Amino acid sequence: MTKTSKDGASTRRRFLKTAAAGAAATVAAPAIVSAQGVTSMRWQSTWPAKDIFHEYALDFAKKVNDMTGGDLKIEVLPAGAVVPAFGLLDAVSKGTLDGGHGVLAYHYGKQNALALWGSGPGYAMDANMLLAWHKYGGGKELLEKLYASIGANVVSFPYGPMPTQPLGWYKKPMTKAEDFQGLKFRTVGISIDVFSGLGAAVNALPGGEIVSAMDRGLLDAAEFNNASSDRVLGFPDVSKVCMLQSYHQNAEQLEILFNKTKFDALPEKMRFIISNAVEAASQDMAWKAIDRYSKDYEELQTKDKVKFYKTPDSILQKQLDVFDAVAEKKASENPLFKEIVESQLAFAKRATQWEQDTVVSRRMAYNHYFGPNAKKKT
């Protein structure tokens, strides 16, 4: 063998050795990248662990964790685990928490215009329509401006349209607006001003503290949200009277919060996954709510012996009148409040006209199939 052929053989051996090492590195690389690339986030909700709202927070986290293939892992703690429920915004903004799950009305003390995302009559819109305004009618940009105005370092995703909330739980049925005079009552958001305008002595408490306050006589009455939450939190233990239908929170939705610095540092693909997971979780929550709330509504009546009453129209009308006065005053004091109200009104006028003209009332169909004069179905 000549020197040249020996050199060639040696070169080939070096090439094959290098190629083999490269192939091994290529095979091993994904495991290394995956192990190094996992991002963990610690969150807190504003809800007790047993509340269905905390379950919704866990549902969202699981969707993100699954959709990212485990590259993002969100752990959600219940209210009070790190900060009190009403301290969520500050904790997320400062980075004490990476994110959280709650409602915008809980930040009312920071900027009262935040309550316009659901704490009020929604100008005849339901929660799903208010979310349509948020996404397509300018609400998203206004919310970003609101948070910037108070220096909140957060990214917010309103989601999860809620059904109309009850007027609340009372010692006896409410028959007229005057019944609120002097009543020690729990609510949150701009509803604080509405019920105060009705004459109530209002105390804003997070969900996990309401029933104990009623049990100790610190509250005469309270509202929270829905049949499932109210039942598991123990409202039937302190009251057997629940008034259905109200304008105080007719169009509320939940909120997902991220610390903005942490969110912006995520890869673009992951941010897109989160945005789409919000919408998936929003619809899933709405479906789950129909199933669970209707079951608990039945059991509140059959097992817990709760009596439900429809809120009289006179009280509903008074709520609207008081809300208008409250909103007018706050709009005169807060330019952002005024801008949001005007934006919502413009969208609502068009959207609710379409809805009222288009959507058939389901009351007739309900009576046809399930009412007292319905024919027995085989």
MORA-V935656 format. One record per backbone hydrogen bond with DSSP energy under -0.5 kcal/mol. NH is the residue of the N-H (numbers start at 1). CO is the residue of the C=O. E is the energy in kcal/mol with one decimal. If there is no record, write none. Layout:
((NH & CO & E) (NH & CO & E))
This chain:
((6 & 2 & -2.1) (7 & 3 & -2.5) (8 & 4 & -2.1) (9 & 5 & -2.5) (10 & 6 & -2.3) (11 & 7 & -2.2) (12 & 8 & -2.5) (13 & 9 & -2.2) (14 & 10 & -2.2) (15 & 11 & -2.5) (16 & 12 & -2.9) (17 & 13 & -2.3) (18 & 14 & -2.5) (19 & 15 & -2.9) (20 & 16 & -2.4) (21 & 17 & -2.0) (22 & 18 & -2.3) (23 & 19 & -2.7) (24 & 20 & -2.2) (25 & 21 & -2.1) (26 & 22 & -2.3) (27 & 23 & -2.3) (28 & 24 & -2.2) (29 & 25 & -2.0) (30 & 26 & -0.7) (31 & 28 & -0.6) (32 & 28 & -1.5) (33 & 29 & -3.0) (34 & 30 & -2.9) (35 & 31 & -2.2) (36 & 32 & -2.3) (37 & 33 & -2.0) (38 & 34 & -0.7) (39 & 71 & -3.4) (40 & 38 & -0.5) (41 & 73 & -2.8) (43 & 41 & -0.6) (43 & 75 & -3.3) (44 & 99 & -1.1) (45 & 77 & -2.8) (46 & 101 & -1.6) (51 & 48 & -1.6) (54 & 51 & -0.7) (55 & 51 & -1.4) (56 & 52 & -2.0) (57 & 53 & -1.7) (58 & 54 & -2.2) (59 & 55 & -2.5) (60 & 56 & -2.2) (61 & 57 & -2.2) (62 & 58 & -2.4) (63 & 59 & -2.0) (64 & 60 & -2.2) (65 & 61 & -2.9) (66 & 62 & -2.8) (67 & 63 & -2.8) (68 & 64 & -2.0) (69 & 66 & -1.5) (70 & 65 & -2.2) (71 & 68 & -1.5) (73 & 39 & -3.0) (74 & 72 & -0.6) (75 & 41 & -2.8) (75 & 73 & -0.5) (77 & 43 & -2.0) (77 & 75 & -0.6) (79 & 47 & -2.7) (80 & 83 & -1.6) (81 & 78 & -1.9) (82 & 83 & -0.5) (87 & 84 & -1.9) (88 & 85 & -1.3) (91 & 87 & -2.0) (92 & 88 & -2.5) (93 & 89 & -2.6) (94 & 90 & -2.4) (95 & 91 & -0.7) (96 & 91 & -1.5) (97 & 91 & -1.8) (98 & 42 & -2.4) (99 & 42 & -0.9) (100 & 257 & -2.2) (101 & 44 & -1.5) (102 & 255 & -2.5) (106 & 103 & -1.2) (107 & 104 & -2.1) (108 & 105 & -1.5) (110 & 107 & -1.9) (111 & 107 & -1.4) (114 & 111 & -2.2) (115 & 112 & -1.3) (116 & 113 & -1.7) (117 & 114 & -1.6) (118 & 116 & -1.5) (119 & 115 & -2.6) (120 & 118 & -1.3) (124 & 121 & -1.0) (125 & 122 & -1.7) (127 & 162 & -0.5) (130 & 126 & -2.1) (131 & 127 & -2.0) (132 & 128 & -1.5) (133 & 129 & -2.2) (134 & 130 & -2.3) (135 & 131 & -2.3) (136 & 132 & -3.0) (137 & 132 & -0.6) (137 & 133 & -2.0) (139 & 133 & -1.7) (140 & 134 & -2.4) (142 & 138 & -1.8) (143 & 139 & -2.6) (144 & 140 & -2.0) (145 & 141 & -1.9) (146 & 142 & -2.3) (147 & 143 & -2.6) (148 & 144 & -2.1) (149 & 145 & -1.8) (150 & 146 & -0.8) (150 & 147 & -0.8) (151 & 148 & -1.3) (152 & 147 & -2.5) (153 & 151 & -0.5) (154 & 152 & -1.6) (155 & 258 & -2.4) (157 & 256 & -2.6) (159 & 254 & -2.5) (162 & 252 & -2.6) (165 & 249 & -1.4) (166 & 225 & -0.6) (167 & 243 & -1.8) (168 & 243 & -1.4) (169 & 222 & -3.4) (170 & 241 & -2.3) (175 & 173 & -0.6) (179 & 176 & -1.8) (180 & 177 & -1.8) (181 & 178 & -1.7) (182 & 199 & -2.8) (183 & 180 & -2.1) (185 & 183 & -0.8) (185 & 201 & -2.2) (186 & 221 & -1.1) (187 & 203 & -0.7) (189 & 105 & -0.6) (191 & 188 & -1.0) (192 & 189 & -1.9) (193 & 190 & -0.6) (194 & 190 & -1.7) (195 & 191 & -2.9) (196 & 192 & -1.8) (197 & 193 & -2.1) (198 & 194 & -1.0) (199 & 196 & -1.4) (200 & 195 & -2.5) (201 & 183 & -2.9) (202 & 200 & -0.8) (203 & 185 & -2.7) (205 & 203 & -0.7) (209 & 206 & -1.9) (210 & 206 & -0.5) (210 & 207 & -1.0) (213 & 209 & -1.4) (214 & 210 & -2.1) (215 & 211 & -2.7) (216 & 212 & -1.8) (217 & 214 & -1.1) (218 & 213 & -2.2) (219 & 213 & -1.2) (220 & 184 & -2.8) (221 & 184 & -2.0) (222 & 169 & -1.6) (223 & 186 & -1.5) (230 & 226 & -2.9) (231 & 227 & -1.9) (232 & 228 & -2.3) (233 & 229 & -2.2) (234 & 230 & -0.6) (234 & 231 & -0.9) (235 & 230 & -2.3) (237 & 234 & -1.6) (238 & 234 & -0.5) (238 & 235 & -1.7) (239 & 235 & -1.4) (241 & 170 & -0.7) (242 & 307 & -2.4) (243 & 168 & -2.8) (244 & 242 & -0.6) (244 & 309 & -3.4) (250 & 120 & -2.0) (250 & 247 & -0.7) (251 & 118 & -0.7) (251 & 120 & -0.7) (253 & 117 & -0.6) (254 & 159 & -2.0) (254 & 160 & -0.8) (255 & 102 & -2.8) (256 & 157 & -1.9) (257 & 100 & -2.8) (258 & 155 & -2.2) (259 & 98 & -2.7) (260 & 153 & -2.2) (263 & 259 & -2.8) (264 & 260 & -3.0) (265 & 261 & -1.1) (266 & 263 & -1.5) (271 & 267 & -2.0) (272 & 268 & -2.1) (273 & 269 & -2.0) (274 & 270 & -2.4) (275 & 271 & -2.2) (276 & 272 & -2.1) (277 & 273 & -2.5) (278 & 274 & -2.1) (279 & 275 & -1.1) (280 & 276 & -2.1) (281 & 277 & -2.9) (282 & 278 & -2.0) (283 & 279 & -1.9) (284 & 280 & -2.2) (285 & 281 & -2.6) (286 & 282 & -1.7) (287 & 283 & -2.1) (288 & 284 & -2.7) (289 & 285 & -2.8) (290 & 286 & -1.6) (291 & 287 & -1.7) (292 & 288 & -2.9) (293 & 289 & -2.8) (294 & 290 & -1.3) (295 & 291 & -1.4) (296 & 292 & -2.4) (297 & 293 & -2.3) (298 & 294 & -1.6) (299 & 295 & -2.1) (300 & 296 & -2.4) (301 & 297 & -1.0) (302 & 298 & -2.6) (303 & 299 & -2.2) (304 & 299 & -1.9) (306 & 300 & -2.7) (307 & 240 & -3.1) (308 & 306 & -0.5) (309 & 242 & -2.2) (311 & 244 & -2.8) (312 & 174 & -0.5) (315 & 312 & -0.8) (316 & 312 & -1.8) (317 & 313 & -2.8) (318 & 314 & -1.7) (319 & 315 & -2.3) (320 & 316 & -1.8) (321 & 317 & -2.3) (322 & 318 & -2.7) (323 & 319 & -2.8) (324 & 320 & -2.4) (325 & 321 & -1.7) (326 & 322 & -2.5) (327 & 323 & -3.3) (328 & 324 & -2.3) (329 & 325 & -1.9) (330 & 326 & -2.5) (331 & 327 & -2.4) (332 & 328 & -1.5) (333 & 329 & -0.9) (334 & 330 & -2.0) (338 & 334 & -2.0) (339 & 335 & -2.2) (340 & 336 & -2.2) (341 & 337 & -2.5) (342 & 338 & -2.3) (343 & 339 & -1.8) (344 & 340 & -2.8) (345 & 341 & -2.7) (346 & 342 & -2.0) (347 & 343 & -2.0) (348 & 344 & -3.2) (349 & 345 & -2.5) (350 & 346 & -1.2) (351 & 347 & -2.9) (352 & 348 & -2.9) (353 & 349 & -1.0) (354 & 350 & -1.9) (355 & 351 & -2.2) (356 & 352 & -3.1) (357 & 353 & -2.0) (358 & 354 & -1.6) (359 & 355 & -2.8) (366 & 362 & -2.6) (367 & 363 & -2.6) (368 & 364 & -2.3) (369 & 365 & -2.0) (370 & 366 & -3.5) (371 & 366 & -0.8) (371 & 367 & -1.0) (374 & 371 & -1.8) (375 & 368 & -0.6))
